Amino acid sequence: MIEHFFMCPHCWQEISMLLDSAYSQTYVEDCEVCCNPIELQVGFDDGELTSFEAREIGQ
């Protein structure tokens, strides 16, 4: 697991999430500040974070 910091696409506050570095995935998490849903796309290669995108649902 790695901790990754990013800006919420809803409230623009910096938040952090623990990411499972075992595989690439797309999933939805709620912002810990404003509680709005964020779609996360994470890519890993050999345990290294290679891509990360956080966006509003439906964007």
N, CA, C, O and CB atoms as a CASP TS submission, in Angstrom:
PFRMAT TS
TARGET T0000
AUTHOR 0000-0000-0000
METHOD Language model
MODEL 1
PARENT N/A
ATOM      1  N   MET     1       0.848  -1.183   0.000  1.00  0.00           N
ATOM      2  CA  MET     1       0.000   0.000   0.000  1.00  0.00           C
ATOM      3  C   MET     1       0.894   1.246   0.000  1.00  0.00           C
ATOM      4  O   MET     1       1.908   1.306   0.695  1.00  0.00           O
ATOM      5  CB  MET     1      -0.965  -0.002   1.232  1.00  0.00           C
ATOM      6  N   ILE     2       0.487   2.231  -0.796  1.00  0.00           N
ATOM      7  CA  ILE     2       1.198   3.507  -0.795  1.00  0.00           C
ATOM      8  C   ILE     2       0.197   4.629  -0.545  1.00  0.00           C
ATOM      9  O   ILE     2      -0.966   4.533  -0.938  1.00  0.00           O
ATOM     10  CB  ILE     2       1.957   3.728  -2.138  1.00  0.00           C
ATOM     11  N   GLU     3       0.651   5.681   0.103  1.00  0.00           N
ATOM     12  CA  GLU     3      -0.191   6.845   0.340  1.00  0.00           C
ATOM     13  C   GLU     3       0.034   7.829  -0.808  1.00  0.00           C
ATOM     14  O   GLU     3       1.168   8.151  -1.161  1.00  0.00           O
ATOM     15  CB  GLU     3       0.123   7.507   1.730  1.00  0.00           C
ATOM     16  N   HIS     4      -1.087   8.299  -1.384  1.00  0.00           N
ATOM     17  CA  HIS     4      -1.006   9.229  -2.512  1.00  0.00           C
ATOM     18  C   HIS     4      -1.846  10.465  -2.182  1.00  0.00           C
ATOM     19  O   HIS     4      -2.993  10.343  -1.752  1.00  0.00           O
ATOM     20  CB  HIS     4      -1.499   8.553  -3.846  1.00  0.00           C
ATOM     21  N   PHE     5      -1.271  11.660  -2.383  1.00  0.00           N
ATOM     22  CA  PHE     5      -1.960  12.922  -2.128  1.00  0.00           C
ATOM     23  C   PHE     5      -2.433  13.503  -3.455  1.00  0.00           C
ATOM     24  O   PHE     5      -1.722  13.443  -4.458  1.00  0.00           O
ATOM     25  CB  PHE     5      -1.032  13.929  -1.381  1.00  0.00           C
ATOM     26  N   PHE     6      -3.661  14.074  -3.453  1.00  0.00           N
ATOM     27  CA  PHE     6      -4.213  14.686  -4.662  1.00  0.00           C
ATOM     28  C   PHE     6      -5.311  15.674  -4.277  1.00  0.00           C
ATOM     29  O   PHE     6      -5.740  15.722  -3.125  1.00  0.00           O
ATOM     30  CB  PHE     6      -4.766  13.602  -5.629  1.00  0.00           C
ATOM     31  N   MET     7      -5.755  16.454  -5.247  1.00  0.00           N
ATOM     32  CA  MET     7      -6.803  17.452  -5.016  1.00  0.00           C
ATOM     33  C   MET     7      -8.167  16.859  -5.364  1.00  0.00           C
ATOM     34  O   MET     7      -8.325  16.237  -6.414  1.00  0.00           O
ATOM     35  CB  MET     7      -6.539  18.734  -5.852  1.00  0.00           C
ATOM     36  N   CYS     8      -9.142  17.049  -4.494  1.00  0.00           N
ATOM     37  CA  CYS     8     -10.502  16.601  -4.764  1.00  0.00           C
ATOM     38  C   CYS     8     -11.054  17.418  -5.937  1.00  0.00           C
ATOM     39  O   CYS     8     -10.930  18.642  -5.928  1.00  0.00           O
ATOM     40  CB  CYS     8     -11.410  16.748  -3.492  1.00  0.00           C
ATOM     41  N   PRO     9     -11.657  16.780  -6.942  1.00  0.00           N
ATOM     42  CA  PRO     9     -12.207  17.513  -8.082  1.00  0.00           C
ATOM     43  C   PRO     9     -13.492  18.270  -7.748  1.00  0.00           C
ATOM     44  O   PRO     9     -14.001  19.017  -8.584  1.00  0.00           O
ATOM     45  CB  PRO     9     -12.470  16.559  -9.215  1.00  0.00           C
ATOM     46  N   HIS    10     -14.020  18.087  -6.543  1.00  0.00           N
ATOM     47  CA  HIS    10     -15.229  18.788  -6.116  1.00  0.00           C
ATOM     48  C   HIS    10     -14.897  20.030  -5.279  1.00  0.00           C
ATOM     49  O   HIS    10     -15.315  21.140  -5.606  1.00  0.00           O
ATOM     50  CB  HIS    10     -16.127  17.844  -5.315  1.00  0.00           C
ATOM     51  N   CYS    11     -14.141  19.824  -4.197  1.00  0.00           N
ATOM     52  CA  CYS    11     -13.892  20.916  -3.245  1.00  0.00           C
ATOM     53  C   CYS    11     -12.474  21.469  -3.327  1.00  0.00           C
ATOM     54  O   CYS    11     -12.169  22.462  -2.667  1.00  0.00           O
ATOM     55  CB  CYS    11     -14.158  20.440  -1.837  1.00  0.00           C
ATOM     56  N   TRP    12     -11.601  20.852  -4.121  1.00  0.00           N
ATOM     57  CA  TRP    12     -10.225  21.279  -4.359  1.00  0.00           C
ATOM     58  C   TRP    12      -9.351  21.258  -3.108  1.00  0.00           C
ATOM     59  O   TRP    12      -8.321  21.931  -3.056  1.00  0.00           O
ATOM     60  CB  TRP    12     -10.224  22.658  -4.935  1.00  0.00           C
ATOM     61  N   GLN    13      -9.757  20.492  -2.110  1.00  0.00           N
ATOM     62  CA  GLN    13      -8.923  20.305  -0.921  1.00  0.00           C
ATOM     63  C   GLN    13      -7.959  19.155  -1.186  1.00  0.00           C
ATOM     64  O   GLN    13      -8.298  18.203  -1.889  1.00  0.00           O
ATOM     65  CB  GLN    13      -9.797  20.023   0.351  1.00  0.00           C
ATOM     66  N   GLU    14      -6.749  19.245  -0.618  1.00  0.00           N
ATOM     67  CA  GLU    14      -5.805  18.155  -0.755  1.00  0.00           C
ATOM     68  C   GLU    14      -6.215  17.031   0.189  1.00  0.00           C
ATOM     69  O   GLU    14      -6.421  17.252   1.382  1.00  0.00           O
ATOM     70  CB  GLU    14      -4.358  18.629  -0.463  1.00  0.00           C
ATOM     71  N   ILE    15      -6.331  15.839  -0.351  1.00  0.00           N
ATOM     72  CA  ILE    15      -6.660  14.672   0.454  1.00  0.00           C
ATOM     73  C   ILE    15      -5.651  13.567   0.120  1.00  0.00           C
ATOM     74  O   ILE    15      -4.899  13.674  -0.849  1.00  0.00           O
ATOM     75  CB  ILE    15      -8.138  14.196   0.196  1.00  0.00           C
ATOM     76  N   SER    16      -5.647  12.533   0.913  1.00  0.00           N
ATOM     77  CA  SER    16      -4.756  11.408   0.644  1.00  0.00           C
ATOM     78  C   SER    16      -5.556  10.117   0.729  1.00  0.00           C
ATOM     79  O   SER    16      -6.556  10.027   1.442  1.00  0.00           O
ATOM     80  CB  SER    16      -3.559  11.385   1.639  1.00  0.00           C
ATOM     81  N   MET    17      -5.096   9.136  -0.004  1.00  0.00           N
ATOM     82  CA  MET    17      -5.702   7.806   0.022  1.00  0.00           C
ATOM     83  C   MET    17      -4.593   6.771  -0.007  1.00  0.00           C
ATOM     84  O   MET    17      -3.526   6.994  -0.579  1.00  0.00           O
ATOM     85  CB  MET    17      -6.684   7.603  -1.171  1.00  0.00           C
ATOM     86  N   LEU    18      -4.862   5.643   0.617  1.00  0.00           N
ATOM     87  CA  LEU    18      -3.961   4.511   0.532  1.00  0.00           C
ATOM     88  C   LEU    18      -4.353   3.697  -0.692  1.00  0.00           C
ATOM     89  O   LEU    18      -5.504   3.285  -0.835  1.00  0.00           O
ATOM     90  CB  LEU    18      -4.005   3.647   1.832  1.00  0.00           C
ATOM     91  N   LEU    19      -3.385   3.470  -1.570  1.00  0.00           N
ATOM     92  CA  LEU    19      -3.640   2.740  -2.805  1.00  0.00           C
ATOM     93  C   LEU    19      -2.992   1.365  -2.724  1.00  0.00           C
ATOM     94  O   LEU    19      -1.864   1.219  -2.255  1.00  0.00           O
ATOM     95  CB  LEU    19      -3.112   3.522  -4.030  1.00  0.00           C
ATOM     96  N   ASP    20      -3.725   0.363  -3.190  1.00  0.00           N
ATOM     97  CA  ASP    20      -3.216  -1.003  -3.232  1.00  0.00           C
ATOM     98  C   ASP    20      -2.336  -1.141  -4.459  1.00  0.00           C
ATOM     99  O   ASP    20      -2.827  -1.079  -5.586  1.00  0.00           O
ATOM    100  CB  ASP    20      -4.376  -2.047  -3.252  1.00  0.00           C
ATOM    101  N   SER    21      -1.047  -1.327  -4.254  1.00  0.00           N
ATOM    102  CA  SER    21      -0.090  -1.348  -5.364  1.00  0.00           C
ATOM    103  C   SER    21      -0.003  -2.703  -6.058  1.00  0.00           C
ATOM    104  O   SER    21       0.892  -2.921  -6.875  1.00  0.00           O
ATOM    105  CB  SER    21       1.276  -0.958  -4.866  1.00  0.00           C
ATOM    106  N   ALA    22      -0.913  -3.609  -5.747  1.00  0.00           N
ATOM    107  CA  ALA    22      -0.858  -4.942  -6.348  1.00  0.00           C
ATOM    108  C   ALA    22      -1.325  -4.948  -7.803  1.00  0.00           C
ATOM    109  O   ALA    22      -0.845  -5.759  -8.596  1.00  0.00           O
ATOM    110  CB  ALA    22      -1.702  -5.907  -5.540  1.00  0.00           C
ATOM    111  N   TYR    23      -2.256  -4.055  -8.170  1.00  0.00           N
ATOM    112  CA  TYR    23      -2.787  -4.078  -9.526  1.00  0.00           C
ATOM    113  C   TYR    23      -3.461  -2.749  -9.872  1.00  0.00           C
ATOM    114  O   TYR    23      -3.808  -1.962  -8.991  1.00  0.00           O
ATOM    115  CB  TYR    23      -3.780  -5.235  -9.689  1.00  0.00           C
ATOM    116  N   SER    24      -3.638  -2.517 -11.176  1.00  0.00           N
ATOM    117  CA  SER    24      -4.330  -1.317 -11.662  1.00  0.00           C
ATOM    118  C   SER    24      -5.833  -1.512 -11.488  1.00  0.00           C
ATOM    119  O   SER    24      -6.338  -2.631 -11.577  1.00  0.00           O
ATOM    120  CB  SER    24      -3.976  -1.026 -13.161  1.00  0.00           C
ATOM    121  N   GLN    25      -6.542  -0.412 -11.239  1.00  0.00           N
ATOM    122  CA  GLN    25      -7.975  -0.524 -11.008  1.00  0.00           C
ATOM    123  C   GLN    25      -8.689   0.807 -11.174  1.00  0.00           C
ATOM    124  O   GLN    25      -8.063   1.866 -11.177  1.00  0.00           O
ATOM    125  CB  GLN    25      -8.234  -1.073  -9.630  1.00  0.00           C
ATOM    126  N   THR    26     -10.001   0.739 -11.312  1.00  0.00           N
ATOM    127  CA  THR    26     -10.875   1.904 -11.323  1.00  0.00           C
ATOM    128  C   THR    26     -11.937   1.665 -10.261  1.00  0.00           C
ATOM    129  O   THR    26     -12.561   0.605 -10.227  1.00  0.00           O
ATOM    130  CB  THR    26     -11.517   2.147 -12.747  1.00  0.00           C
ATOM    131  N   TYR    27     -12.141   2.650  -9.394  1.00  0.00           N
ATOM    132  CA  TYR    27     -13.138   2.498  -8.345  1.00  0.00           C
ATOM    133  C   TYR    27     -13.607   3.869  -7.880  1.00  0.00           C
ATOM    134  O   TYR    27     -13.062   4.890  -8.299  1.00  0.00           O
ATOM    135  CB  TYR    27     -12.572   1.686  -7.163  1.00  0.00           C
ATOM    136  N   VAL    28     -14.620   3.895  -7.010  1.00  0.00           N
ATOM    137  CA  VAL    28     -15.208   5.135  -6.501  1.00  0.00           C
ATOM    138  C   VAL    28     -14.994   5.208  -4.996  1.00  0.00           C
ATOM    139  O   VAL    28     -15.246   4.247  -4.269  1.00  0.00           O
ATOM    140  CB  VAL    28     -16.724   5.222  -6.846  1.00  0.00           C
ATOM    141  N   GLU    29     -14.524   6.366  -4.543  1.00  0.00           N
ATOM    142  CA  GLU    29     -14.354   6.653  -3.110  1.00  0.00           C
ATOM    143  C   GLU    29     -14.969   8.015  -2.842  1.00  0.00           C
ATOM    144  O   GLU    29     -14.985   8.873  -3.725  1.00  0.00           O
ATOM    145  CB  GLU    29     -12.831   6.620  -2.678  1.00  0.00           C
ATOM    146  N   ASP    30     -15.474   8.224  -1.639  1.00  0.00           N
ATOM    147  CA  ASP    30     -15.985   9.532  -1.249  1.00  0.00           C
ATOM    148  C   ASP    30     -14.859  10.393  -0.712  1.00  0.00           C
ATOM    149  O   ASP    30     -13.972   9.902  -0.014  1.00  0.00           O
ATOM    150  CB  ASP    30     -17.098   9.395  -0.202  1.00  0.00           C
ATOM    151  N   CYS    31     -14.892  11.687  -1.040  1.00  0.00           N
ATOM    152  CA  CYS    31     -13.918  12.639  -0.507  1.00  0.00           C
ATOM    153  C   CYS    31     -14.078  12.705   1.007  1.00  0.00           C
ATOM    154  O   CYS    31     -15.196  12.772   1.518  1.00  0.00           O
ATOM    155  CB  CYS    31     -14.098  14.052  -1.149  1.00  0.00           C
ATOM    156  N   GLU    32     -12.957  12.687   1.720  1.00  0.00           N
ATOM    157  CA  GLU    32     -13.004  12.738   3.184  1.00  0.00           C
ATOM    158  C   GLU    32     -13.354  14.126   3.706  1.00  0.00           C
ATOM    159  O   GLU    32     -13.647  14.274   4.893  1.00  0.00           O
ATOM    160  CB  GLU    32     -11.673  12.300   3.761  1.00  0.00           C
ATOM    161  N   VAL    33     -13.331  15.156   2.843  1.00  0.00           N
ATOM    162  CA  VAL    33     -13.654  16.520   3.252  1.00  0.00           C
ATOM    163  C   VAL    33     -15.104  16.864   2.913  1.00  0.00           C
ATOM    164  O   VAL    33     -15.871  17.254   3.793  1.00  0.00           O
ATOM    165  CB  VAL    33     -12.701  17.518   2.579  1.00  0.00           C
ATOM    166  N   CYS    34     -15.488  16.719   1.620  1.00  0.00           N
ATOM    167  CA  CYS    34     -16.823  17.151   1.185  1.00  0.00           C
ATOM    168  C   CYS    34     -17.809  16.001   0.977  1.00  0.00           C
ATOM    169  O   CYS    34     -18.993  16.239   0.739  1.00  0.00           O
ATOM    170  CB  CYS    34     -16.704  17.931  -0.093  1.00  0.00           C
ATOM    171  N   CYS    35     -17.333  14.760   1.066  1.00  0.00           N
ATOM    172  CA  CYS    35     -18.150  13.545   0.958  1.00  0.00           C
ATOM    173  C   CYS    35     -18.722  13.274  -0.432  1.00  0.00           C
ATOM    174  O   CYS    35     -19.548  12.373  -0.578  1.00  0.00           O
ATOM    175  CB  CYS    35     -19.271  13.627   1.924  1.00  0.00           C
ATOM    176  N   ASN    36     -18.311  14.023  -1.455  1.00  0.00           N
ATOM    177  CA  ASN    36     -18.769  13.758  -2.815  1.00  0.00           C
ATOM    178  C   ASN    36     -17.983  12.580  -3.392  1.00  0.00           C
ATOM    179  O   ASN    36     -16.823  12.371  -3.037  1.00  0.00           O
ATOM    180  CB  ASN    36     -18.609  15.021  -3.711  1.00  0.00           C
ATOM    181  N   PRO    37     -18.621  11.806  -4.291  1.00  0.00           N
ATOM    182  CA  PRO    37     -17.935  10.649  -4.868  1.00  0.00           C
ATOM    183  C   PRO    37     -16.884  11.060  -5.899  1.00  0.00           C
ATOM    184  O   PRO    37     -17.094  11.986  -6.682  1.00  0.00           O
ATOM    185  CB  PRO    37     -18.948   9.711  -5.512  1.00  0.00           C
ATOM    186  N   ILE    38     -15.752  10.359  -5.885  1.00  0.00           N
ATOM    187  CA  ILE    38     -14.647  10.597  -6.808  1.00  0.00           C
ATOM    188  C   ILE    38     -14.339   9.273  -7.509  1.00  0.00           C
ATOM    189  O   ILE    38     -14.145   8.247  -6.858  1.00  0.00           O
ATOM    190  CB  ILE    38     -13.377  11.163  -6.058  1.00  0.00           C
ATOM    191  N   GLU    39     -14.296   9.307  -8.835  1.00  0.00           N
ATOM    192  CA  GLU    39     -13.875   8.129  -9.580  1.00  0.00           C
ATOM    193  C   GLU    39     -12.358   8.153  -9.694  1.00  0.00           C
ATOM    194  O   GLU    39     -11.781   9.129 -10.172  1.00  0.00           O
ATOM    195  CB  GLU    39     -14.545   8.078 -10.990  1.00  0.00           C
ATOM    196  N   LEU    40     -11.725   7.091  -9.258  1.00  0.00           N
ATOM    197  CA  LEU    40     -10.266   6.996  -9.268  1.00  0.00           C
ATOM    198  C   LEU    40      -9.832   5.942 -10.268  1.00  0.00           C
ATOM    199  O   LEU    40     -10.358   4.829 -10.279  1.00  0.00           O
ATOM    200  CB  LEU    40      -9.721   6.664  -7.862  1.00  0.00           C
ATOM    201  N   GLN    41      -8.872   6.298 -11.108  1.00  0.00           N
ATOM    202  CA  GLN    41      -8.228   5.352 -12.008  1.00  0.00           C
ATOM    203  C   GLN    41      -6.766   5.312 -11.626  1.00  0.00           C
ATOM    204  O   GLN    41      -6.064   6.320 -11.705  1.00  0.00           O
ATOM    205  CB  GLN    41      -8.421   5.746 -13.515  1.00  0.00           C
ATOM    206  N   VAL    42      -6.307   4.128 -11.208  1.00  0.00           N
ATOM    207  CA  VAL    42      -4.934   3.984 -10.765  1.00  0.00           C
ATOM    208  C   VAL    42      -4.237   2.904 -11.590  1.00  0.00           C
ATOM    209  O   VAL    42      -4.791   1.836 -11.853  1.00  0.00           O
ATOM    210  CB  VAL    42      -4.878   3.647  -9.261  1.00  0.00           C
ATOM    211  N   GLY    43      -3.017   3.217 -11.985  1.00  0.00           N
ATOM    212  CA  GLY    43      -2.226   2.258 -12.740  1.00  0.00           C
ATOM    213  C   GLY    43      -0.907   1.973 -12.054  1.00  0.00           C
ATOM    214  O   GLY    43      -0.218   2.892 -11.612  1.00  0.00           O
ATOM    215  N   PHE    44      -0.557   0.712 -11.965  1.00  0.00           N
ATOM    216  CA  PHE    44       0.694   0.287 -11.351  1.00  0.00           C
ATOM    217  C   PHE    44       1.451  -0.615 -12.314  1.00  0.00           C
ATOM    218  O   PHE    44       0.851  -1.368 -13.080  1.00  0.00           O
ATOM    219  CB  PHE    44       0.434  -0.439 -10.012  1.00  0.00           C
ATOM    220  N   ASP    45       2.764  -0.532 -12.267  1.00  0.00           N
ATOM    221  CA  ASP    45       3.634  -1.423 -13.021  1.00  0.00           C
ATOM    222  C   ASP    45       4.780  -1.818 -12.099  1.00  0.00           C
ATOM    223  O   ASP    45       5.558  -0.970 -11.664  1.00  0.00           O
ATOM    224  CB  ASP    45       4.162  -0.744 -14.343  1.00  0.00           C
ATOM    225  N   ASP    46       4.876  -3.090 -11.810  1.00  0.00           N
ATOM    226  CA  ASP    46       5.897  -3.610 -10.884  1.00  0.00           C
ATOM    227  C   ASP    46       5.888  -2.883  -9.541  1.00  0.00           C
ATOM    228  O   ASP    46       6.946  -2.580  -8.989  1.00  0.00           O
ATOM    229  CB  ASP    46       7.281  -3.494 -11.514  1.00  0.00           C
ATOM    230  N   GLY    47       4.692  -2.605  -9.017  1.00  0.00           N
ATOM    231  CA  GLY    47       4.567  -1.953  -7.717  1.00  0.00           C
ATOM    232  C   GLY    47       4.760  -0.456  -7.722  1.00  0.00           C
ATOM    233  O   GLY    47       4.633   0.180  -6.676  1.00  0.00           O
ATOM    234  N   GLU    48       5.068   0.136  -8.885  1.00  0.00           N
ATOM    235  CA  GLU    48       5.256   1.591  -9.014  1.00  0.00           C
ATOM    236  C   GLU    48       3.982   2.226  -9.560  1.00  0.00           C
ATOM    237  O   GLU    48       3.389   1.714 -10.510  1.00  0.00           O
ATOM    238  CB  GLU    48       6.466   1.919  -9.942  1.00  0.00           C
ATOM    239  N   LEU    49       3.562   3.334  -8.965  1.00  0.00           N
ATOM    240  CA  LEU    49       2.404   4.072  -9.466  1.00  0.00           C
ATOM    241  C   LEU    49       2.782   4.727 -10.792  1.00  0.00           C
ATOM    242  O   LEU    49       3.669   5.579 -10.831  1.00  0.00           O
ATOM    243  CB  LEU    49       1.921   5.143  -8.430  1.00  0.00           C
ATOM    244  N   THR    50       2.113   4.332 -11.878  1.00  0.00           N
ATOM    245  CA  THR    50       2.433   4.859 -13.201  1.00  0.00           C
ATOM    246  C   THR    50       1.394   5.843 -13.711  1.00  0.00           C
ATOM    247  O   THR    50       1.699   6.672 -14.568  1.00  0.00           O
ATOM    248  CB  THR    50       2.573   3.730 -14.179  1.00  0.00           C
ATOM    249  N   SER    51       0.158   5.764 -13.192  1.00  0.00           N
ATOM    250  CA  SER    51      -0.872   6.724 -13.589  1.00  0.00           C
ATOM    251  C   SER    51      -1.883   6.874 -12.469  1.00  0.00           C
ATOM    252  O   SER    51      -2.154   5.936 -11.719  1.00  0.00           O
ATOM    253  CB  SER    51      -1.571   6.282 -14.895  1.00  0.00           C
ATOM    254  N   PHE    52      -2.436   8.082 -12.374  1.00  0.00           N
ATOM    255  CA  PHE    52      -3.452   8.358 -11.356  1.00  0.00           C
ATOM    256  C   PHE    52      -4.364   9.448 -11.890  1.00  0.00           C
ATOM    257  O   PHE    52      -3.888  10.489 -12.344  1.00  0.00           O
ATOM    258  CB  PHE    52      -2.805   8.782  -9.991  1.00  0.00           C
ATOM    259  N   GLU    53      -5.662   9.222 -11.839  1.00  0.00           N
ATOM    260  CA  GLU    53      -6.623  10.239 -12.243  1.00  0.00           C
ATOM    261  C   GLU    53      -7.794  10.207 -11.273  1.00  0.00           C
ATOM    262  O   GLU    53      -8.348   9.147 -10.980  1.00  0.00           O
ATOM    263  CB  GLU    53      -7.103  10.015 -13.708  1.00  0.00           C
ATOM    264  N   ALA    54      -8.165  11.389 -10.779  1.00  0.00           N
ATOM    265  CA  ALA    54      -9.319  11.537  -9.887  1.00  0.00           C
ATOM    266  C   ALA    54     -10.275  12.504 -10.562  1.00  0.00           C
ATOM    267  O   ALA    54      -9.899  13.629 -10.890  1.00  0.00           O
ATOM    268  CB  ALA    54      -8.897  12.049  -8.448  1.00  0.00           C
ATOM    269  N   ARG    55     -11.519  12.066 -10.770  1.00  0.00           N
ATOM    270  CA  ARG    55     -12.476  12.938 -11.449  1.00  0.00           C
ATOM    271  C   ARG    55     -13.873  12.765 -10.864  1.00  0.00           C
ATOM    272  O   ARG    55     -14.188  11.769 -10.212  1.00  0.00           O
ATOM    273  CB  ARG    55     -12.494  12.648 -12.956  1.00  0.00           C
ATOM    274  N   GLU    56     -14.694  13.778 -11.126  1.00  0.00           N
ATOM    275  CA  GLU    56     -16.088  13.726 -10.706  1.00  0.00           C
ATOM    276  C   GLU    56     -16.772  12.603 -11.470  1.00  0.00           C
ATOM    277  O   GLU    56     -16.403  12.297 -12.604  1.00  0.00           O
ATOM    278  CB  GLU    56     -16.809  15.093 -10.945  1.00  0.00           C
ATOM    279  N   ILE    57     -17.757  12.001 -10.852  1.00  0.00           N
ATOM    280  CA  ILE    57     -18.522  10.938 -11.506  1.00  0.00           C
ATOM    281  C   ILE    57     -19.246  11.545 -12.705  1.00  0.00           C
ATOM    282  O   ILE    57     -19.854  12.611 -12.606  1.00  0.00           O
ATOM    283  CB  ILE    57     -19.539  10.265 -10.511  1.00  0.00           C
ATOM    284  N   GLY    58     -19.168  10.843 -13.850  1.00  0.00           N
ATOM    285  CA  GLY    58     -19.842  11.307 -15.062  1.00  0.00           C
ATOM    286  C   GLY    58     -19.033  12.294 -15.876  1.00  0.00           C
ATOM    287  O   GLY    58     -19.521  12.781 -16.896  1.00  0.00           O
ATOM    288  N   GLN    59     -17.821  12.605 -15.468  1.00  0.00           N
ATOM    289  CA  GLN    59     -16.974  13.550 -16.215  1.00  0.00           C
ATOM    290  C   GLN    59     -16.056  12.822 -17.159  1.00  0.00           C
ATOM    291  O   GLN    59     -15.273  13.453 -17.868  1.00  0.00           O
ATOM    292  CB  GLN    59     -16.152  14.415 -15.265  1.00  0.00           C
TER
END
